[in-house]
C-alpha cells in the first residue's frame, strides 16, 4: 500500500474519531505500529494532525495556515503548541 493511501486512511479515522489514540488506530486500520507511526509523523509534519492530551486530533484550516506561516517566520528554538508560542532552544553539546 502506498504511503498516500495509508495517510488518507489514518487521517480520516482521526477525523471520524476525535480523540483517537495510537492504539485505536492500530485496531481500526490493521496496519503495523511502524506503518501507523510513519503516517502520523508525515501527517504531523504537514500540519494536518496534532497530538494533544494523549490522543490525535485533526487541525483546522486556520491552524494549518498559521503553523505553515509560523514555520517560515520563527527561528529555530520556537514552537507553537496548544496555541502558545514557546522558546525551547536546542542545547549545545559540550565539546
N, CA, C and O of each residue as an XYZ file, in Angstrom:
380
protein
N       0.847     -1.175      0.000
C       0.000      0.000      0.000
C       0.897      1.244      0.000
O       1.905      1.288      0.705
N       0.529      2.230     -0.778
C       1.311      3.466     -0.873
C       1.143      4.306      0.391
O       0.125      4.223      1.078
N       2.167      5.121      0.687
C       2.111      5.997      1.855
C       0.893      6.912      1.815
O       0.265      7.161      2.844
N       0.560      7.410      0.628
C      -0.587      8.318      0.488
C      -1.891      7.641      0.893
O      -2.762      8.261      1.503
N      -2.012      6.365      0.547
C      -3.221      5.617      0.898
C      -3.305      5.374      2.401
O      -4.376      5.465      3.000
N      -2.163      5.064      2.994
C      -2.114      4.868      4.452
C      -2.476      6.180      5.147
O      -3.294      6.196      6.067
N      -1.858      7.286      4.699
C      -2.126      8.591      5.313
C      -3.597      8.973      5.187
O      -4.190      9.499      6.130
N      -4.179      8.710      4.035
C      -5.597      9.010      3.804
C      -6.464      8.244      4.802
O      -7.379      8.809      5.401
N      -6.173      6.976      4.973
C      -6.937      6.137      5.903
C      -6.791      6.621      7.332
O      -7.785      6.781      8.040
N      -5.556      6.855      7.764
C      -5.293      7.292      9.142
C      -5.936      8.658      9.398
O      -6.568      8.863     10.435
N      -5.775      9.584      8.462
C      -6.339     10.925      8.630
C      -7.859     10.868      8.778
O      -8.424     11.521      9.655
N      -8.508     10.100      7.935
C      -9.968     10.035      8.001
C     -10.472      9.297      9.239
O     -11.562      9.591      9.730
N      -9.710      8.365      9.737
C     -10.098      7.728     11.003
C      -9.978      8.711     12.165
O     -10.815      8.712     13.067
N      -8.945      9.544     12.145
C      -8.800     10.563     13.200
C      -9.928     11.579     13.097
O     -10.486     12.005     14.108
N     -10.262     11.966     11.861
C     -11.358     12.925     11.650
C     -12.684     12.364     12.163
O     -13.468     13.084     12.781
N     -12.927     11.109     11.911
C     -14.189     10.487     12.311
C     -14.238     10.039     13.756
O     -15.311      9.725     14.271
N     -13.090     10.003     14.417
C     -12.999      9.556     15.813
C     -12.164     10.544     16.624
O     -11.024     10.238     16.972
N     -12.713     11.730     16.933
C     -11.944     12.722     17.676
C     -11.375     12.128     18.968
O     -12.055     11.387     19.678
N     -10.135     12.461     19.252
C      -9.500     11.937     20.456
C      -8.982     10.527     20.270
O      -8.815      9.789     21.241
N      -8.727     10.153     19.036
C      -8.263      8.813     18.686
C      -6.838      8.593     19.210
O      -5.984      9.470     19.078
N      -6.592      7.448     19.789
C      -5.252      7.117     20.271
C      -4.520      6.274     19.233
O      -5.123      5.776     18.283
N      -3.217      6.121     19.428
C      -2.440      5.270     18.540
C      -2.932      3.845     18.558
O      -2.970      3.181     17.522
N      -3.309      3.369     19.731
C      -3.819      2.002     19.858
C      -5.116      1.820     19.079
O      -5.334      0.786     18.447
N      -5.969      2.831     19.131
C      -7.225      2.785     18.383
C      -6.948      2.705     16.886
O      -7.593      1.947     16.163
N      -5.978      3.499     16.432
C      -5.627      3.479     15.010
C      -5.097      2.116     14.593
O      -5.399      1.636     13.501
N      -4.309      1.494     15.460
C      -3.801      0.155     15.160
C      -4.951     -0.838     14.998
O      -4.957     -1.650     14.073
N      -5.916     -0.764     15.901
C      -7.061     -1.678     15.853
C      -7.929     -1.437     14.620
O      -8.334     -2.385     13.947
N      -8.213     -0.169     14.327
C      -9.130      0.154     13.235
C      -8.522     -0.072     11.853
O      -9.236     -0.426     10.914
N      -7.215      0.128     11.720
C      -6.585      0.001     10.412
C      -6.063     -1.399     10.132
O      -6.091     -1.859      8.990
N      -5.584     -2.080     11.176
C      -4.938     -3.364     10.972
C      -3.516     -3.219     10.474
O      -2.860     -4.214     10.163
N      -3.024     -1.964     10.393
C      -1.652     -1.719      9.968
C      -0.696     -2.036     11.109
O      -1.113     -2.170     12.260
N       0.582     -2.156     10.787
C       1.595     -2.368     11.817
C       1.849     -1.062     12.560
O       1.496      0.016     12.082
N       2.463     -1.172     13.726
C       2.783      0.007     14.514
C       3.718      0.936     13.740
O       3.541      2.153     13.767
N       4.710      0.370     13.053
C       5.644      1.183     12.270
C       4.927      1.956     11.168
O       5.244      3.118     10.915
N       3.968      1.316     10.516
C       3.214      1.960      9.439
C       2.376      3.111      9.979
O       2.361      4.194      9.393
N       1.681      2.889     11.083
C       0.847      3.938     11.689
C       1.722      5.088     12.183
O       1.392      6.252     11.958
N       2.824      4.779     12.847
C       3.711      5.838     13.350
C       4.311      6.654     12.217
O       4.418      7.875     12.332
N       4.702      6.009     11.131
C       5.245      6.736      9.979
C       4.188      7.664      9.377
O       4.489      8.796      8.997
N       2.968      7.184      9.296
C       1.877      8.002      8.772
C       1.608      9.202      9.680
O       1.455     10.325      9.199
N       1.552      8.968     10.981
C       1.313     10.068     11.919
C       2.429     11.101     11.852
O       2.172     12.299     11.969
N       3.647     10.655     11.667
C       4.776     11.575     11.533
C       4.616     12.447     10.296
O       4.842     13.655     10.353
N       4.230     11.844      9.186
C       4.010     12.616      7.957
C       2.853     13.587      8.126
O       2.970     14.759      7.768
N       1.739     13.112      8.668
C       0.565     13.968      8.844
C       0.860     15.133      9.783
O       0.374     16.243      9.568
N       1.646     14.887     10.814
C       2.028     15.960     11.739
C       2.947     16.958     11.044
O       2.796     18.166     11.227
N       3.902     16.467     10.247
C       4.824     17.341      9.523
C       4.052     18.241      8.555
O       4.429     19.395      8.349
N       2.987     17.726      7.969
C       2.164     18.508      7.046
C       1.141     19.372      7.771
O       0.317     20.031      7.137
N       1.194     19.369      9.108
C       0.294     20.176      9.958
C      -1.163     19.769      9.821
O      -2.054     20.601      9.994
N      -1.419     18.511      9.517
C      -2.795     18.035      9.389
C      -3.341     17.461     10.689
O      -4.551     17.462     10.914
N      -2.440     16.966     11.553
C      -2.858     16.422     12.841
C      -1.905     16.910     13.927
O      -0.791     17.357     13.653
N      -2.380     16.811     15.172
C      -1.524     17.116     16.309
C      -1.849     16.157     17.442
O      -2.959     15.635     17.543
N      -0.862     15.942     18.283
C      -1.022     15.056     19.430
C      -1.198     15.925     20.659
O      -0.315     16.713     20.999
N      -2.334     15.787     21.327
C      -2.645     16.613     22.491
C      -3.510     15.793     23.446
O      -4.435     15.100     23.021
N      -3.203     15.881     24.726
C      -3.973     15.157     25.746
C      -4.019     13.647     25.471
O      -5.065     13.012     25.603
N      -2.880     13.094     25.093
C      -2.724     11.659     24.851
C      -3.589     11.109     23.721
O      -3.917      9.922     23.705
N      -3.959     11.974     22.774
C      -4.735     11.499     21.630
C      -4.453     12.382     20.413
O      -3.910     13.480     20.528
N      -4.837     11.870     19.253
C      -4.621     12.566     17.988
C      -5.871     13.334     17.584
O      -6.991     12.847     17.737
N      -5.665     14.537     17.068
C      -6.747     15.415     16.627
C      -6.367     16.015     15.283
O      -5.186     16.245     15.018
N      -7.355     16.272     14.430
C      -7.077     16.955     13.171
C      -6.961     18.450     13.435
O      -7.575     18.977     14.363
N      -6.176     19.118     12.621
C      -6.003     20.567     12.726
C      -7.026     21.251     11.821
O      -7.364     20.752     10.748
N      -7.501     22.390     12.276
C      -8.426     23.163     11.451
C      -7.643     23.858     10.339
O      -6.414     23.921     10.386
N      -8.341     24.369      9.359
C      -7.697     25.081      8.263
C      -6.902     26.266      8.796
O      -5.793     26.530      8.332
N      -7.453     26.968      9.753
C      -6.765     28.114     10.342
C      -5.460     27.691     11.019
O      -4.434     28.358     10.879
N      -5.509     26.580     11.750
C      -4.304     26.076     12.413
C      -3.241     25.679     11.394
O      -2.055     25.941     11.592
N      -3.666     25.053     10.314
C      -2.724     24.642      9.273
C      -2.031     25.866      8.685
O      -0.809     25.881      8.545
N      -2.801     26.886      8.344
C      -2.234     28.105      7.750
C      -1.281     28.781      8.721
O      -0.174     29.163      8.341
N      -1.701     28.932      9.974
C      -0.859     29.593     10.972
C       0.427     28.812     11.197
O       1.502     29.408     11.257
N       0.339     27.503     11.323
C       1.540     26.686     11.549
C       2.522     26.802     10.381
O       3.731     26.893     10.591
N       2.005     26.797      9.165
C       2.878     26.928      7.995
C       3.532     28.313      7.959
O       4.717     28.430      7.647
N       2.768     29.356      8.274
C       3.323     30.699      8.288
C       4.321     30.867      9.421
O       5.366     31.493      9.241
N       4.012     30.319     10.572
C       4.906     30.422     11.727
C       6.237     29.734     11.445
O       7.289     30.210     11.872
N       6.190     28.629     10.736
C       7.420     27.888     10.440
C       8.392     28.739      9.639
O       9.606     28.613      9.796
N       7.868     29.597      8.791
C       8.745     30.443      7.989
C       9.134     31.724      8.713
O      10.138     32.346      8.366
N       8.363     32.125      9.704
C       8.631     33.390     10.395
C       9.535     33.247     11.614
O      10.337     34.134     11.907
N       9.403     32.143     12.312
C      10.145     31.981     13.558
C      11.466     31.250     13.329
O      11.585     30.383     12.462
N      12.436     31.627     14.125
C      13.731     30.959     14.010
C      13.735     29.678     14.820
O      12.780     29.379     15.536
N      14.807     28.932     14.703
C      14.929     27.679     15.453
C      14.801     27.937     16.941
O      15.250     28.964     17.451
N      14.189     27.002     17.620
C      14.012     27.119     19.060
C      12.609     27.547     19.457
O      12.236     27.422     20.623
N      11.820     28.052     18.503
C      10.444     28.440     18.792
C       9.513     27.325     18.335
O       9.776     26.649     17.340
N       8.423     27.142     19.074
C       7.419     26.160     18.664
C       6.045     26.675     19.015
O       5.884     27.462     19.948
N       5.064     26.232     18.273
C       3.670     26.558     18.525
C       3.015     25.304     19.060
O       2.934     24.292     18.362
N       2.543     25.366     20.304
C       1.953     24.194     20.927
C       0.742     24.616     21.741
O       0.857     25.422     22.664
N      -0.405     24.077     21.401
C      -1.624     24.406     22.129
C      -1.973     25.885     22.069
O      -2.546     26.431     23.011
N      -1.627     26.534     20.960
C      -1.925     27.953     20.795
C      -0.946     28.874     21.490
O      -1.161     30.085     21.532
N       0.116     28.329     22.031
C       1.106     29.123     22.754
C       2.448     29.010     22.031
O       2.867     27.919     21.644
N       3.117     30.161     21.854
C       4.447     30.160     21.264
C       5.447     30.020     22.399
O       5.458     30.812     23.342
N       6.282     29.001     22.291
C       7.282     28.738     23.332
C       8.670     28.779     22.718
O       8.866     28.425     21.555
N       9.633     29.223     23.528
C      11.026     29.216     23.093
C      11.731     28.083     23.800
O      11.829     28.064     25.027
N      12.216     27.149     23.024
C      12.940     25.999     23.555
C      14.202     25.811     22.725
O      14.234     25.012     21.790
N      15.235     26.558     23.081
C      16.461     26.438     22.275
C      17.076     25.051     22.398
O      16.984     24.394     23.435
N      17.703     24.628     21.314
C      18.385     23.352     21.347
C      19.629     23.504     22.209
O      20.340     24.504     22.123
N      19.879     22.513     23.030
C      21.049     22.559     23.882
C      22.279     22.161     23.075
O      22.286     21.155     22.366
N      23.315     22.982     23.204
C      24.548     22.673     22.501
C      25.327     21.656     23.303
O      25.390     21.716     24.531
N      25.918     20.722     22.583
C      26.715     19.701     23.258
C      28.053     20.294     23.672
O      28.666     21.056     22.924
N      28.495     19.941     24.856
C      29.794     20.403     25.335
C      30.888     19.696     24.562
O      30.861     18.478     24.385
N      31.831     20.464     24.114
C      32.936     19.884     23.355
C      34.132     19.674     24.225
O      35.162     19.192     23.753
